Amino acid sequence: MVPPDPETSVSEVHYAVVYVPRRSRDRFPAGCVDVMASAEAAVGRADAGRSRYAARVVGPSKSSEGQLIYYLLEWLD
């Protein structure tokens, strides 16, 4: 994971809803992450039945394959 740079806004900590079949992964493509304004908004939009989970993530960062990805900090339950 690329740590957040305090002088730029390239990789920042966000609350998000992440679409993922299992919560065993720790990084996600940007297309699977919906950034939310707050933890409450993320928890309110989460839907485990549709594989959408609230989380705190860092990103976006560019992977070695050139994809934008987010890294998991914690699941919000």
Summary of the structure (lengths in Angstrom):
residues: 77
radius of gyration: 11.9
end to end distance: 22.7
largest distance: 39.1
contacts: 204
relative contact order: 0.30
helix: 17%
strand: 45%
